């Protein structure tokens, strides 16, 4: 009797693991076009939201979109010298490889949103991170490499 219970438990665990493995990619899939956000920096010190459109998806060898257009606003919610940053990591096709490039929008005016538009070709994936940090020519390494990226687009 205990052997059949153990086998039944193993079968149930295996079924649950297969179900979770099947559902996990769907839970992380991003839409090909539409609205994104609002996403916030820690402490709600900056907010970004907008839209993304992808056209001409090619699924031959490396699935990519011919063109991706990201539009939106970034808003600084800090009263001091800090700025709100919307940082995008755009992974694109170059030959048979998938390198990435950082693009960003910065707003240093307290609670006055800044509008931006970013376009890129042969895009495989677009990710976003929202940061609040001092005014600079580009985002800090902490902003770029600490924390997690939010996937806005992934070509399938």
C-alpha positions as CSV (number, residue, x, y, z in Angstrom):
1,X,0.0,0.0,0.0
2,X,2.8,2.5,0.9
3,X,4.6,1.6,-2.4
4,X,1.6,2.6,-4.5
5,X,1.2,5.8,-2.6
6,X,4.9,6.7,-3.2
7,X,4.5,5.9,-6.9
8,X,1.3,8.0,-7.1
9,X,3.1,10.9,-5.3
10,X,6.0,10.6,-7.8
11,X,3.6,10.6,-10.8
12,X,1.8,13.7,-9.4
13,X,5.1,15.5,-8.9
14,X,6.2,14.7,-12.4
15,X,2.9,15.9,-13.9
16,X,3.2,19.1,-11.9
17,X,6.8,19.7,-13.1
18,X,5.8,19.1,-16.7
19,X,2.8,21.5,-16.3
20,X,5.0,24.2,-14.8
21,X,7.7,23.8,-17.5
22,X,5.0,24.2,-20.1
23,X,3.4,27.3,-18.6
24,X,6.6,29.1,-17.5
25,X,7.5,30.4,-20.9
26,X,4.0,31.7,-21.5
27,X,4.1,33.6,-18.2
28,X,7.2,35.6,-19.4
29,X,6.1,36.2,-23.0
30,X,5.8,39.8,-24.0
31,X,3.3,41.3,-26.4
32,X,4.5,42.1,-30.0
33,X,2.8,45.5,-29.9
34,X,0.9,47.6,-27.4
35,X,1.2,49.5,-24.2
36,X,3.8,49.0,-21.6
37,X,4.2,50.3,-18.1
38,X,3.9,52.1,-15.9
39,X,7.2,50.8,-14.5
40,X,8.8,52.5,-11.5
41,X,12.2,53.0,-10.0
42,X,12.7,51.8,-6.4
43,X,10.9,54.1,-4.1
44,X,8.7,55.4,-7.0
45,X,11.4,58.0,-7.6
46,X,10.9,57.7,-11.4
47,X,8.1,56.4,-13.6
48,X,8.1,55.3,-17.3
49,X,5.2,54.2,-19.6
50,X,4.5,54.1,-23.3
51,X,3.9,52.0,-26.4
52,X,5.9,49.6,-28.5
53,X,5.2,48.5,-32.0
54,X,7.1,45.8,-34.0
55,X,6.7,45.4,-37.7
56,X,8.0,42.8,-40.2
57,X,8.8,39.8,-38.0
58,X,11.0,37.3,-39.7
59,X,11.2,33.8,-38.4
60,X,13.7,32.3,-40.9
61,X,16.9,31.7,-38.9
62,X,17.0,34.1,-36.0
63,X,13.5,35.5,-35.3
64,X,13.6,39.3,-35.4
65,X,11.4,42.3,-36.2
66,X,12.4,44.5,-39.2
67,X,11.7,47.6,-37.1
68,X,10.7,48.4,-33.5
69,X,9.5,51.7,-32.4
70,X,9.3,52.6,-28.7
71,X,7.5,55.7,-27.6
72,X,6.6,57.0,-24.1
73,X,7.3,59.3,-21.2
74,X,9.7,59.2,-18.3
75,X,9.0,61.3,-15.2
76,X,11.3,62.3,-12.4
77,X,9.7,62.2,-9.0
78,X,12.7,63.4,-7.0
79,X,13.0,67.0,-5.7
80,X,16.8,67.0,-5.6
81,X,19.4,66.8,-8.2
82,X,18.5,63.3,-9.3
83,X,16.9,62.4,-12.7
84,X,14.5,59.8,-13.9
85,X,15.9,57.3,-16.4
86,X,14.2,54.9,-18.8
87,X,17.0,52.6,-20.0
88,X,16.3,50.1,-22.8
89,X,18.5,47.1,-23.7
90,X,17.8,46.4,-27.3
91,X,19.1,43.0,-28.6
92,X,19.4,42.9,-32.4
93,X,20.6,40.7,-35.1
94,X,24.1,41.3,-36.6
95,X,24.9,38.5,-39.0
96,X,24.4,35.3,-37.1
97,X,24.9,37.0,-33.6
98,X,22.7,38.8,-31.2
99,X,24.5,41.8,-29.6
100,X,22.7,44.4,-27.6
101,X,22.8,48.2,-27.3
102,X,21.6,50.5,-24.5
103,X,19.4,53.4,-25.4
104,X,17.9,55.8,-22.8
105,X,15.7,58.7,-22.1
106,X,16.4,61.0,-19.1
107,X,14.1,63.6,-17.3
108,X,15.5,65.9,-14.7
109,X,12.5,68.2,-14.3
110,X,10.5,67.4,-11.2
111,X,7.1,65.8,-12.2
112,X,7.2,67.1,-15.7
113,X,7.3,64.1,-18.0
114,X,9.7,64.0,-21.0
115,X,8.5,62.3,-24.2
116,X,10.8,60.1,-26.2
117,X,10.8,57.9,-29.3
118,X,13.4,55.2,-30.0
119,X,13.6,53.1,-33.2
120,X,15.8,50.2,-34.1
121,X,16.0,47.5,-36.8
122,X,16.4,43.7,-36.8
123,X,15.3,43.6,-33.2
124,X,15.1,40.3,-31.3
125,X,14.3,41.6,-27.7
126,X,13.6,44.9,-25.9
127,X,14.1,45.2,-22.2
128,X,13.5,48.1,-19.8
129,X,14.9,49.3,-16.5
130,X,13.7,52.5,-14.7
131,X,16.2,54.2,-12.5
132,X,16.5,57.5,-10.4
133,X,20.0,58.8,-10.1
134,X,22.1,62.0,-10.5
135,X,22.3,63.8,-13.8
136,X,25.0,62.4,-16.1
137,X,25.7,61.9,-19.7
138,X,24.7,58.2,-19.5
139,X,23.2,55.9,-16.9
140,X,25.5,54.5,-14.2
141,X,26.8,50.9,-14.1
142,X,24.6,50.4,-11.0
143,X,21.5,51.3,-13.1
144,X,22.6,49.1,-16.0
145,X,23.7,46.0,-14.1
146,X,21.9,45.9,-10.7
147,X,18.4,44.6,-10.5
148,X,16.3,43.0,-13.1
149,X,15.2,44.0,-16.6
150,X,11.5,44.0,-17.7
151,X,10.9,42.3,-21.0
152,X,8.8,44.6,-23.3
153,X,9.2,42.6,-26.6
154,X,10.6,39.2,-27.5
155,X,10.4,37.9,-31.1
156,X,9.1,34.4,-31.3
